[in-house]
Amino acid sequence: MNKIVISSFGAMLLFQVAVAQQQKIVADKIVAKVGEKIILQSDIESALVDMQQQALEGQPLPPNANCAAIEQIIAQKILVLQAERDSLPISESDVEGRIESQIRWAEQRYNGRENMTKVTGYTIYQLRERFRDAIRENMLAKAMRDKIVNSVKVTPTEVRNNFEKIPKDSLPFYESELEVGQLIILPKASREMDKYAYDKLMDIRARVEKKEGEFGTFANLYSEDPAVRENSGIYPLNRYDKNWDPEFLSASFRLREGEMSNPVKSQFGYHLIKMLKRAGDNVTVQHILIKPNVMNTEISHAIQKLDTVRANIIAGKLTFGEAVAKYSDNPMDKFSGGMLTNPMTNSTFITIDQLNDPTTKDIVMLLDSLKPGGVTKPIEFTDEQGRKGVRLVYLKTRTEPHRENLADDYSRIQQRTLQEKQAQALSKWLVDKVPTFYVHVEDEYKQCENVSKWSAASNTVASN
């Protein structure tokens, strides 16, 4: 089996909604059982929706998609069962955080919570419960898979053999690709500007308390949150969701229902927060964001700082990655060395076309004048949150359009070789483990190659 695909929660939801919208009444049924875990026909259909979405993104559908779907799901159930046997730990706070991420995805997909409920037919609480088991199983399966494949390594000889087994006229062709990094500094506003933002929110707070206007009205009038036009500053929060600024999250959960906070400082500015609704670890809040203005003086200081950093990089006193780790104001960049990643492959090789995000479009204009290893002078920019920043842009490599070869594409070939070897290790593990679990599959799926092997092996062990 080449690939274990964990079924997409989004695909599951889209499938269920599609059925409802077409007004079809589908009698769900059990099509397989692995241990005590059941596989429903709707699980197969959801996996097929997921595959069709991937096909739209350029990944071809398997020759027999129905068989591929049930094989993937059976393999996941076995990974989950073994993870439970081995008592592999997963974090309940991570489970809750991922549930909330899926809820936010669904809200965005259906243009708001109210519309999401109308279209899907599920309340927010029903969706949380529908996602919970799937997310927990997803995490257990991943933990088990990682335990199996993380020890797999490849040698240079294996990488070369992998490359040489592909006929030359079948080697992939690559457009020009770049490895681009950025070192970002977000200048902090002066104390005077901080105080101005704080006082402005305190004034709004007083006006709400005096009933001069509704909190939501002031949010629509004054909030600098880019999403305020769509949601009036209203957000559902979960205590364990790590995607929110911790100061904002902590302040929100300290409030009682109906209570307003004093101004709270986060990485985005100052917030005035009102608690709308509490339900255990879930709350709904409304906020007004005021961003302290960053003046030219702060911008100039940041430019001077990055000028010095750039000079040290050019002089060889530190690498670009070391500079990012030491000076970057973007926490996530410290893990990636500031390198931009390809959203399709998660590699650092990207094409010019992929630099189309509003925050990276201006980088394209700088690359023509850069040679590999070059670093730009400090450049002002505005990030996706509307914050003013200064950055250095680094061009690590640039490839010309070419047919795959070991000199230019070794890391890519190495990754492909590793993935294939990991898939083989996982496939062997499944062949060894399937007989230790009860596997029953309905007749309509018994002709699937791996299903028939697994079912036969499992039944042989059971009869012994």
LUMZA-704834 format. One record per residue (C-alpha): residue in one letter; chain; residue number from 1; x, y, z. Coordinates in pm, whole numbers, plus 32768, in hexadecimal, padded with zeros to 4 digits. Each point is the difference from the previous one (the first is absolute). Example, Ala and Ser with C-alpha at 12.3 -4.5 7.8 and 13.67 -1.06 7.14 Angstrom:
# residues 2
 aa ch   i    x    y    z
  A  A   1 84CE 7E3E 830C
  S  A   2 8089 8158 7FBE
//
This chain:
# residues 464
 aa ch   i    x    y    z
  M  A   1 8000 8000 8000
  N  A   2 80A4 8141 7F8D
  K  A   3 7F51 80FF 80D6
  I  A   4 7F34 8024 813D
  V  A   5 7F08 811B 7FD1
  I  A   6 7F47 8075 8136
  S  A   7 7EA0 8060 7F8D
  S  A   8 7FC4 8176 7FF7
  F  A   9 7F0E 8096 80FA
  G  A  10 7FAD 8108 7EFD
  A  A  11 7FB8 7EF3 7EFD
  M  A  12 7F22 7F4C 80FB
  L  A  13 7F38 813B 803D
  L  A  14 7FEA 805B 7E8E
  F  A  15 7F83 7EA3 7FAD
  Q  A  16 7EF1 8009 810B
  V  A  17 7F90 8159 7F90
  A  A  18 7FFC 7F96 7E91
  V  A  19 7F1D 7EDD 8057
  A  A  20 7F17 80E8 80BF
  Q  A  21 7FFC 8104 7EEB
  Q  A  22 7FA9 7EFA 7EFC
  Q  A  23 7EE9 7F89 80EB
  K  A  24 8073 7E99 7FE6
  I  A  25 7FA6 7F11 8118
  V  A  26 812A 7F19 801F
  A  A  27 7FE2 7EDA 80EE
  D  A  28 815C 7FEE 8095
  K  A  29 8083 7EA4 8041
  I  A  30 812C 7F4F 8094
  V  A  31 80E9 7F86 7EEB
  A  A  32 8126 7F88 80D4
  K  A  33 806D 7FC3 8164
  V  A  34 8161 800D 808C
  G  A  35 800D 7F85 8165
  E  A  36 7EE3 80BA 80A9
  K  A  37 8012 8125 7F0C
  I  A  38 7F04 8016 7EE8
  I  A  39 8024 8096 7EA4
  L  A  40 7EC5 8094 7F66
  Q  A  41 7FA8 8033 7E94
  S  A  42 7FFB 8176 804A
  D  A  43 816E 7FE5 806C
  I  A  44 8053 7F75 7EA7
  E  A  45 7F3C 8115 7F56
  S  A  46 80B0 810A 80D0
  A  A  47 8153 7F6F 7FA0
  L  A  48 7F99 8008 7E92
  V  A  49 7FA2 8170 801E
  D  A  50 8159 803B 8094
  M  A  51 80A6 7F4B 7EDD
  Q  A  52 7F36 80C8 7F04
  Q  A  53 8072 8144 80A6
  Q  A  54 816A 7F8A 7FEA
  A  A  55 7FC9 7FAA 7E91
  L  A  56 7F98 8169 7FC2
  E  A  57 8150 8066 8096
  G  A  58 80C0 7F22 7F0D
  Q  A  59 8016 7EB4 80BB
  P  A  60 7F62 7EF4 7F22
  L  A  61 7EE9 7F23 8083
  P  A  62 806A 7E98 804E
  P  A  63 7F9B 7F01 7EF2
  N  A  64 7EFB 7F63 80E7
  A  A  65 7FA2 811D 80E8
  N  A  66 7F01 7F37 80CC
  C  A  67 8104 7EFA 8054
  A  A  68 8109 8105 804B
  A  A  69 7F0D 80B0 80EB
  I  A  70 7FA2 7ED0 80CF
  E  A  71 8169 7F86 800C
  Q  A  72 8073 8151 8085
  I  A  73 7EF2 8003 8109
  I  A  74 8046 7E9A 8070
  A  A  75 8173 8052 8017
  Q  A  76 7FB0 8132 80D5
  K  A  77 7F24 7F34 80EC
  I  A  78 811A 7F06 8030
  L  A  79 80F5 811A 804C
  V  A  80 7F09 808C 80FE
  L  A  81 7FC6 7EAF 80A6
  Q  A  82 8176 7FBF 801D
  A  A  83 8036 815F 808A
  E  A  84 7EFA 7FB1 810A
  R  A  85 80AB 7EB5 804B
  D  A  86 814D 80B4 8027
  S  A  87 7F5C 8116 80CF
  L  A  88 8097 810E 7F22
  P  A  89 7FB8 8150 80A3
  I  A  90 7F3B 8115 7F55
  S  A  91 7FAD 8153 8091
  E  A  92 7E92 8046 8044
  S  A  93 804C 8172 7FE8
  D  A  94 8086 7FC3 7E9F
  V  A  95 7EC0 7F41 7FAE
  E  A  96 7F2E 8127 8076
  G  A  97 80D9 80F7 7F43
  R  A  98 7FDC 7F3F 7EBB
  I  A  99 7E88 7FE5 8030
  E  A 100 7FEB 8179 8017
  S  A 101 80D8 8026 7EC9
  Q  A 102 7F0D 7F21 7F41
  I  A 103 7ED7 80C8 8085
  R  A 104 80A2 8143 7F85
  W  A 105 8041 7F5C 7EAE
  A  A 106 7E91 7F9E 7FE8
  E  A 107 7F8E 815D 8064
  Q  A 108 80DA 809D 7EF3
  R  A 109 7F92 7EFB 7F00
  Y  A 110 7E90 8050 803D
  N  A 111 8024 8176 8039
  G  A 112 7FB3 8011 8173
  R  A 113 7F80 7F25 811A
  E  A 114 7E8E 803B 7FC6
  N  A 115 8017 7FA8 7E91
  M  A 116 80DF 7ED4 8050
  T  A 117 7EF2 7F78 80E8
  K  A 118 7EF1 8033 7EFA
  V  A 119 80C5 7F5C 7EE8
  T  A 120 8097 7EDB 80BF
  G  A 121 7ED9 7FBB 80E3
  Y  A 122 80EA 7FE5 812C
  T  A 123 801E 80E7 812A
  I  A 124 815A 8070 806F
  Y  A 125 7FF4 7F02 811C
  Q  A 126 7F9C 7EE2 7F18
  L  A 127 811F 8057 7F17
  R  A 128 80F6 7FFB 8121
  E  A 129 7F90 7EA2 805C
  R  A 130 800B 7F89 7E96
  F  A 131 8164 807F 7FDE
  R  A 132 807B 7F84 8153
  D  A 133 8024 7E89 7FBD
  A  A 134 8087 8036 7EA2
  I  A 135 8107 80F5 807B
  R  A 136 8068 7F21 8123
  E  A 137 8023 7ED5 7F14
  N  A 138 80C1 80D5 7F0A
  M  A 139 80F9 8061 8111
  L  A 140 8024 7E99 807E
  A  A 141 8038 7F7F 7E9E
  K  A 142 8108 810A 7FC0
  A  A 143 80B1 7FB2 8149
  M  A 144 800B 7E8D 7FA5
  R  A 145 8074 8047 7E9E
  D  A 146 8114 80E3 8081
  K  A 147 8071 7EED 80F0
  I  A 148 8019 7F0F 7EDA
  V  A 149 80AE 80DC 7EFE
  N  A 150 80CB 8101 80C3
  S  A 151 8126 7F13 8022
  V  A 152 800F 7FC5 7E86
  K  A 153 8132 80A2 7F5D
  V  A 154 808E 7FFE 7EA0
  T  A 155 8168 7FEF 7F8B
  P  A 156 809D 80C0 7EDB
  T  A 157 800F 7EB7 7F41
  E  A 158 7E8A 7FCD 802B
  V  A 159 7FBE 8163 7F8A
  R  A 160 80D2 7FC8 7EC7
  N  A 161 7F5A 7EAF 7FB9
  N  A 162 7EA9 809F 8023
  F  A 163 805D 810A 7F02
  E  A 164 80A1 7F0D 7F0A
  K  A 165 7ED7 7F12 7FF9
  I  A 166 7F2D 810B 7F51
  P  A 167 802F 8009 7E84
  K  A 168 809F 8148 7F94
  D  A 169 7EDC 8061 7F23
  S  A 170 7F14 7FCC 8128
  L  A 171 80BA 80DC 80F8
  P  A 172 7F2B 8125 8078
  F  A 173 8036 8159 7F6C
  Y  A 174 8016 8129 80ED
  E  A 175 7FBB 816C 7FBC
  S  A 176 80EE 8102 8092
  E  A 177 7FEC 7FE5 817B
  L  A 178 8081 80D5 811B
  E  A 179 8057 7FDB 816E
  V  A 180 7FA6 814B 80A3
  G  A 181 8017 806E 8169
  Q  A 182 7FA0 8136 80C3
  L  A 183 806A 809A 8148
  I  A 184 7EE6 80D3 808F
  I  A 185 8007 8110 8107
  L  A 186 7EB6 8097 8075
  P  A 187 8057 8151 809E
  K  A 188 7F51 8048 8147
  A  A 189 7F34 813D 802D
  S  A 190 8078 810B 80F1
  R  A 191 7F73 8020 815F
  E  A 192 7F3A 812F 7F8E
  M  A 193 7F57 7F3C 7EEA
  D  A 194 7FC2 7EDB 80EC
  K  A 195 7F5A 80ED 80F6
  Y  A 196 7F2E 809D 7EEC
  A  A 197 7F77 7EA9 7F98
  Y  A 198 7FC2 7F9E 816C
  D  A 199 7F4B 8145 8050
  K  A 200 7F2B 7FEA 7EC7
  L  A 201 7F81 7EA9 806A
  M  A 202 7FC2 8079 8163
  D  A 203 7F2E 811A 7F6F
  I  A 204 7F36 7F06 7F30
  R  A 205 7FD3 7F27 8136
  A  A 206 7F75 812A 80C3
  R  A 207 7F11 8058 7EE4
  V  A 208 7F7B 7E9A 7FF7
  E  A 209 7FCD 8005 817A
  K  A 210 7F46 814B 7FE0
  K  A 211 7F25 7F5C 7EF6
  E  A 212 8066 80FD 7EF9
  G  A 213 800F 7EE2 7F06
  E  A 214 8013 7E86 7FDE
  F  A 215 8152 7F4F 8016
  G  A 216 7FC8 7F72 7EA3
  T  A 217 7FBC 8159 7F71
  F  A 218 814B 8082 8089
  A  A 219 80B0 7EC7 7F7A
  N  A 220 7F81 8048 7EA2
  L  A 221 805E 8170 801D
  Y  A 222 8159 7FEE 809E
  S  A 223 8094 7EA0 7FFE
  E  A 224 8137 7FCF 7F2A
  D  A 225 7FD0 7E88 7FEC
  P  A 226 7FF5 7FB9 7E84
  A  A 227 7EE2 7F05 8034
  V  A 228 7F1B 80F2 80B8
  R  A 229 7F2E 8045 7ECA
  E  A 230 7FAE 7E8E 7FE6
  N  A 231 7FCF 7F9F 816C
  S  A 232 7FDB 8145 80C8
  G  A 233 8128 7F8B 80D2
  I  A 234 7F4E 7EC6 807E
  Y  A 235 80D1 7EC2 802D
  P  A 236 7FBE 7EA7 8095
  L  A 237 8128 7F92 80D5
  N  A 238 806D 7EBB 809D
  R  A 239 80E0 8000 8131
  Y  A 240 80F5 7F0C 7F5F
  D  A 241 8016 809C 7EA5
  K  A 242 816D 8065 7FD2
  N  A 243 7FBC 80CD 7EC6
  W  A 244 7F97 8130 80CA
  D  A 245 80E4 80FE 80A1
  P  A 246 8030 7F7E 8166
  E  A 247 7FC8 8155 80A4
  F  A 248 7EBA 8032 7F42
  L  A 249 7F8D 7E9D 804E
  S  A 250 8059 8016 8170
  A  A 251 7F53 8150 802E
  S  A 252 7EC8 7F80 7F51
  F  A 253 7FD9 7ED7 80E9
  R  A 254 8026 80D9 8136
  L  A 255 7EBE 80B9 7FAC
  R  A 256 7EA2 7FB2 807A
  E  A 257 7EDD 7FF8 7F10
  G  A 258 7FA5 8164 7FA0
  E  A 259 8141 8091 8096
  M  A 260 80F4 80E6 7F49
  S  A 261 8177 7FF8 8032
  N  A 262 80EE 8122 8029
  P  A 263 80DF 802B 7ECE
  V  A 264 80D4 7EC5 7FCB
  K  A 265 814B 800D 7F46
  S  A 266 8051 7EED 7F04
  Q  A 267 80F8 7FE0 7EE3
  F  A 268 7EFD 80AF 7F22
  G  A 269 7FAF 812F 80D6
  Y  A 270 7F08 804F 8115
  H  A 271 7EB2 7F4E 8023
  L  A 272 7EC0 8058 80B6
  I  A 273 7F53 7EB1 8035
  K  A 274 7E96 7FB6 805C
  M  A 275 7F90 7EA6 806B
  L  A 276 7EC2 7FA3 7F45
  K  A 277 7FD4 7E94 8062
  R  A 278 80AE 7EF6 80D3
  A  A 279 7FDA 7E85 7FE4
  G  A 280 8113 7F48 80BA
  D  A 281 8140 800B 7F33
  N  A 282 7F50 80BB 7EE7
  V  A 283 7FA7 8170 7FFB
  T  A 284 7F8B 8105 7F0A
  V  A 285 809A 815A 801C
  Q  A 286 7FF0 8149 7F47
  H  A 287 812C 80E5 7FEE
  I  A 288 8073 8152 7F86
  L  A 289 816A 8018 7F8B
  I  A 290 80C6 8142 7FFC
  K  A 291 8163 7FEE 7F77
  P  A 292 80FD 80FA 808B
  N  A 293 8093 80BF 7EDB
  V  A 294 8168 7FB1 7FAB
  M  A 295 80AB 8149 7FA9
  N  A 296 811C 8043 7F0C
  T  A 297 80F9 800E 8121
  E  A 298 7FBB 7E92 805E
  I  A 299 8010 7F98 7E91
  S  A 300 8152 80AE 7FDC
  H  A 301 808C 7F4D 8132
  A  A 302 7F92 7EB0 7F72
  I  A 303 80A3 8050 7EB0
  Q  A 304 8147 805B 80AF
  K  A 305 7FF5 7EBC 80C7
  L  A 306 7FCB 7F2C 7EC9
  D  A 307 8110 80BF 7F47
  T  A 308 80F3 7F8A 810C
  V  A 309 7F79 7E9C 7FF3
  R  A 310 8023 7FFB 7E84
  A  A 311 8167 807B 8016
  N  A 312 8052 7EE5 80F4
  I  A 313 7F62 7EFE 7F18
  I  A 314 80C4 8081 7ED4
  A  A 315 813F 8001 80CF
  G  A 316 7FC6 7E94 805F
  K  A 317 7FDE 804B 8173
  L  A 318 7EB4 7F46 800C
  T  A 319 7F24 7F3E 7F0F
  F  A 320 7EAA 8076 7F94
  G  A 321 7F5E 7EEA 80CF
  E  A 322 80C5 8068 8133
  A  A 323 7F95 8169 7FCA
  V  A 324 7E93 7F96 7FEA
  A  A 325 801C 7F37 8142
  K  A 326 809D 8127 80B4
  Y  A 327 7F41 812D 7F7D
  S  A 328 7EB7 7F9B 7F57
  D  A 329 7EB8 807A 8098
  N  A 330 7F40 7EE9 7F50
  P  A 331 8004 7ED6 80F3
  M  A 332 7FB7 7EFA 7EF5
  D  A 333 8125 8073 7F2B
  K  A 334 80EF 7F92 8113
  F  A 335 7FA4 7E95 7FB6
  S  A 336 8027 8020 7E86
  G  A 337 812E 80E4 7FF5
  G  A 338 7F1E 8103 7F5F
  M  A 339 7FDA 7F32 7EC0
  L  A 340 7EB8 8012 7F43
  T  A 341 7F62 7EAE 7FB8
  N  A 342 7F43 7F6D 7EDA
  P  A 343 7E98 7FC7 8077
  M  A 344 7FD8 7ED6 7F17
  T  A 345 813B 7F42 8062
  N  A 346 806D 80A2 8149
  S  A 347 815C 801E 7F6A
  T  A 348 80C9 8142 7FF0
  F  A 349 7FFD 7FFC 7E82
  I  A 350 7EFC 80F3 7F79
  T  A 351 7FAD 8097 7EB0
  I  A 352 7FCC 816F 7FB6
  D  A 353 7E8D 7FB8 7FD1
  Q  A 354 7FE7 7F93 816A
  L  A 355 8075 8153 807F
  N  A 356 7EA5 808D 7FC0
  D  A 357 7F9D 8038 816A
  P  A 358 7FBF 8173 804B
  T  A 359 811F 7FFE 80FC
  T  A 360 80FE 7F61 7F13
  K  A 361 7FA2 8093 7EAC
  D  A 362 80F6 811E 8026
  I  A 363 8119 7F02 8037
  V  A 364 7FE5 7F9A 7E91
  M  A 365 807D 8156 7F8D
  L  A 366 8138 7FDA 80D7
  L  A 367 806D 7EA9 7F86
  D  A 368 8072 8066 7EA4
  S  A 369 8119 80CF 8096
  L  A 370 806D 7EF2 80F6
  K  A 371 80FC 7EEF 7FBF
  P  A 372 7FF5 7EBA 80C8
  G  A 373 8088 8048 815B
  G  A 374 7FA0 816F 7FE7
  V  A 375 7F40 80CA 8101
  T  A 376 7F37 813B 7FB4
  K  A 377 801A 8144 80BD
  P  A 378 7EF1 8032 810A
  I  A 379 7EA9 8035 7F63
  E  A 380 7EC0 8080 809E
  F  A 381 7EC3 7F30 7FDA
  T  A 382 7EA9 7FC6 8099
  D  A 383 7FA2 7EA4 807D
  E  A 384 7EB2 7F4B 7FE5
  Q  A 385 7F90 809B 814B
  G  A 386 8043 815D 7F81
  R  A 387 8137 802B 80D9
  K  A 388 8126 80CA 7F7B
  G  A 389 8144 7F41 7FEA
  V  A 390 815F 7FFD 7F70
  R  A 391 80A4 7ECE 7F66
  L  A 392 8132 7F75 7F56
  V  A 393 7FC2 7F15 7EDB
  Y  A 394 80FB 7EE8 7FC3
  L  A 395 8023 7F39 7EBE
  K  A 396 809E 7EB4 805A
  T  A 397 7FEB 7F50 7EAF
  R  A 398 7F6C 802F 7EA7
  T  A 399 7FDD 7EE6 7F05
  E  A 400 7FD3 8018 7E89
  P  A 401 7EEC 7F33 7F5A
  H  A 402 8090 7EA1 7FE7
  R  A 403 7FCC 7E8A 7FFC
  E  A 404 8037 7F61 8156
  N  A 405 816C 7FB0 804E
  L  A 406 80D0 7FA3 8130
  A  A 407 80CB 8141 8003
  D  A 408 7EDA 80F2 8011
  D  A 409 7EF5 7F2A 80A2
  Y  A 410 80B2 7F1D 80F9
  S  A 411 7F31 806E 812D
  R  A 412 7EBD 7FCA 7F3D
  I  A 413 806B 7EA5 7F8B
  Q  A 414 8073 7FB0 8161
  Q  A 415 7EAA 805F 808A
  R  A 416 7F4E 7F2D 7EF8
  T  A 417 80E3 7ED8 804E
  L  A 418 7FBA 8027 8174
  Q  A 419 7E88 8014 7FCB
  E  A 420 8004 7EC4 7F2B
  K  A 421 80D0 7F45 8102
  Q  A 422 7F19 8075 8117
  A  A 423 7ED2 7F8B 7F35
  Q  A 424 80A5 7EAA 7FD9
  A  A 425 8042 7FEF 8176
  L  A 426 7E99 805C 804A
  S  A 427 7F7D 7F03 7F04
  K  A 428 80D4 7EEB 809A
  W  A 429 7F8A 8064 815B
  L  A 430 7E95 7FE6 7F8D
  V  A 431 8037 7EA9 7F66
  D  A 432 8093 7F8B 814B
  K  A 433 7EFB 80A7 80DE
  V  A 434 7EB9 7FC9 7F46
  P  A 435 7FEC 7E8F 8065
  T  A 436 8006 8069 816F
  F  A 437 7EB4 80B9 7FD6
  Y  A 438 7EA6 7F8D 7F9F
  V  A 439 7FAE 808A 7EA5
  H  A 440 7EAF 7FC6 7F5A
  V  A 441 7F9D 809F 7EB3
  E  A 442 7EB2 7FED 7F4B
  D  A 443 7FF6 7F40 7EB7
  E  A 444 7FF9 8136 7F20
  Y  A 445 8162 805B 806F
  K  A 446 8099 7EA6 8020
  Q  A 447 8088 800A 7E9C
  C  A 448 80ED 811E 805F
  E  A 449 8163 7F76 7FF6
  N  A 450 8080 806A 8155
  V  A 451 7EAD 7FD2 80A7
  S  A 452 7FEC 7E95 7F92
  K  A 453 8163 7FBB 8079
  W  A 454 7FC6 80A6 8151
  S  A 455 7EAF 7F5F 8037
  A  A 456 8085 7EA6 7FA4
  A  A 457 812E 8027 80E2
  S  A 458 7F2B 807A 8120
  N  A 459 7F05 7EE6 7FDA
  T  A 460 811A 7EFD 7FF0
  V  A 461 8086 807A 814D
  A  A 462 7EA2 800B 8095
  S  A 463 7FBB 7E97 7F98
  N  A 464 8146 7F90 80A2
//
